Amino acid sequence: MTYFEIIDINFIIIFFIILFLNIIILKYRFKIAQSLKIIDIPNERKIHKEPTPLIGGLGFFITLLIL
């Protein structure tokens, strides 16, 4: 059995649904973080210069919940 025989159309459809949802969630992550008030504001101890959303893995978690 080859690798391409294992992958069927359902796997491909699910993969693209997950990819699409992650792109949408990551595109709006800063707006989501602002509304939830979970943004890291830089100060003298931080390396980053701009406010950074603290919801890095949330997009993947939400996508898994939807599926």
Backbone bond lengths (Angstrom), bond angles and torsions (degrees), N, CA, C in turn:
res aa  C-N    CA-C-N  psi(-1)  N-CA   C-N-CA  omega(-1)  CA-C   N-CA-C  phi
1 M - - - 1.443 - - 1.537 107.88 -
2 T 1.299 115.65 125.85 1.457 119.71 -179.39 1.521 110.98 -89.12
3 Y 1.309 115.79 170.71 1.452 122.26 -179.63 1.518 111.41 -61.96
4 F 1.309 117.39 -39.16 1.460 121.33 -177.17 1.524 112.93 -73.61
5 E 1.303 117.61 -19.67 1.462 120.61 175.93 1.534 111.12 -77.58
6 I 1.327 116.51 -26.74 1.460 120.29 -179.61 1.527 110.51 -73.56
7 I 1.336 116.33 -39.62 1.461 120.72 -178.02 1.525 108.95 -78.27
8 D 1.318 116.19 120.33 1.452 120.00 177.75 1.531 109.12 -112.26
9 I 1.306 116.87 -178.01 1.453 122.31 -174.71 1.523 111.86 -67.08
10 N 1.328 118.67 -31.75 1.469 121.10 178.27 1.527 111.52 -63.89
11 F 1.315 116.36 -41.17 1.458 120.89 177.66 1.524 110.51 -62.07
12 I 1.290 117.67 -43.07 1.461 122.16 -179.04 1.527 110.53 -66.03
13 I 1.322 117.57 -41.94 1.473 121.11 178.95 1.524 110.39 -63.81
14 I 1.324 117.84 -46.15 1.457 121.70 179.64 1.530 110.73 -63.02
15 F 1.330 116.15 -40.59 1.458 120.18 178.56 1.524 111.39 -59.28
16 F 1.323 117.78 -46.29 1.461 120.49 -178.24 1.529 112.17 -72.15
17 I 1.322 118.46 -29.67 1.471 120.49 174.19 1.525 109.52 -65.28
18 I 1.328 117.36 -46.03 1.458 121.37 178.66 1.526 110.44 -62.47
19 L 1.311 117.00 -44.38 1.458 120.96 179.42 1.524 111.35 -60.85
20 F 1.319 117.83 -45.33 1.463 122.58 -179.89 1.526 111.46 -63.52
21 L 1.332 117.00 -44.95 1.464 120.14 179.25 1.520 112.12 -63.79
22 N 1.318 116.95 -39.92 1.458 120.00 178.11 1.521 111.99 -65.54
23 I 1.312 117.43 -39.07 1.463 120.30 178.14 1.515 110.42 -63.53
24 I 1.327 117.24 -43.27 1.472 120.62 179.21 1.527 110.57 -64.22
25 I 1.318 117.12 -46.38 1.463 120.51 -178.27 1.525 110.97 -65.42
26 L 1.321 117.63 -42.27 1.458 120.04 -179.90 1.525 112.01 -69.00
27 K 1.318 116.76 -29.03 1.463 119.97 177.94 1.526 110.62 -66.63
28 Y 1.316 117.85 -36.62 1.460 122.29 -176.95 1.526 113.36 -104.31
29 R 1.333 118.08 16.89 1.466 120.18 -175.48 1.517 112.83 -65.01
30 F 1.336 118.45 -34.67 1.459 119.53 -179.94 1.523 110.82 -68.62
31 K 1.331 116.97 -40.35 1.464 120.16 177.63 1.529 110.79 -66.19
32 I 1.323 116.31 -39.46 1.468 120.40 177.87 1.529 109.70 -64.62
33 A 1.333 116.57 -43.25 1.463 120.62 -179.75 1.527 111.36 -65.55
34 Q 1.324 117.53 -37.03 1.463 120.07 177.37 1.522 110.96 -65.48
35 S 1.305 117.24 -42.69 1.459 119.57 -178.81 1.529 111.70 -67.76
36 L 1.336 117.47 -32.44 1.463 121.58 178.13 1.529 112.53 -88.48
37 K 1.342 115.84 -4.73 1.472 123.04 -179.52 1.532 112.19 57.55
38 I 1.324 115.76 47.64 1.466 120.94 175.82 1.525 109.50 -124.06
39 I 1.333 114.94 63.88 1.457 122.53 179.59 1.520 108.00 -117.42
40 D 1.329 115.98 136.22 1.453 121.54 177.06 1.526 108.44 -88.08
41 I 1.322 116.27 114.96 1.458 122.37 179.53 1.531 108.32 -87.76
42 P 1.338 117.77 127.50 1.471 119.30 -178.02 1.532 112.11 -69.31
43 N 1.323 115.51 147.24 1.457 122.65 172.71 1.515 108.25 -140.58
44 E 1.320 118.11 -166.40 1.469 120.12 -175.17 1.527 112.75 -67.14
45 R 1.323 119.15 -21.80 1.473 121.52 179.76 1.516 113.41 -85.62
46 K 1.320 117.89 -15.78 1.466 122.22 -174.14 1.527 110.78 -92.16
47 I 1.317 115.97 153.88 1.458 121.79 178.35 1.519 110.95 -85.89
48 H 1.326 117.51 -39.50 1.462 120.64 -175.89 1.531 110.64 -72.25
49 K 1.331 115.13 150.27 1.465 121.76 -176.50 1.521 113.10 -101.96
50 E 1.313 117.44 -17.71 1.465 122.31 -178.39 1.529 109.28 -116.06
51 P 1.340 117.73 154.38 1.474 119.27 175.62 1.528 111.36 -57.41
52 T 1.325 115.78 137.67 1.454 122.06 -174.81 1.524 109.88 -122.59
53 P 1.340 117.48 129.54 1.470 118.82 177.06 1.529 110.90 -69.06
54 L 1.316 116.02 142.60 1.470 121.79 -178.28 1.527 112.04 -100.07
55 I 1.299 117.12 30.72 1.467 120.51 -176.59 1.524 110.60 -119.09
56 G 1.337 116.83 46.75 1.455 121.26 -175.73 1.520 114.51 -57.55
57 G 1.313 118.08 -50.86 1.457 120.90 -177.37 1.511 114.35 -90.07
58 L 1.318 116.55 -1.90 1.455 119.90 -176.79 1.527 112.35 -65.06
59 G 1.323 117.44 -34.92 1.461 120.72 179.00 1.517 112.29 -61.64
60 F 1.314 116.46 -42.84 1.458 120.11 178.65 1.527 111.16 -69.09
61 F 1.313 116.59 -38.93 1.462 121.03 179.20 1.527 111.24 -64.44
62 I 1.327 117.13 -44.28 1.472 121.37 178.54 1.518 109.84 -62.46
63 T 1.326 117.01 -41.79 1.460 120.25 179.30 1.524 110.97 -61.51
64 L 1.306 117.47 -41.79 1.470 120.16 178.51 1.531 111.23 -66.49
65 L 1.333 117.22 -35.95 1.453 119.56 177.46 1.523 111.77 -65.62
66 I 1.323 115.82 -37.99 1.470 119.97 -179.65 1.520 110.33 -65.90
67 L 1.325 116.37 -39.44 1.467 119.05 -179.78 1.512 109.64 -74.00
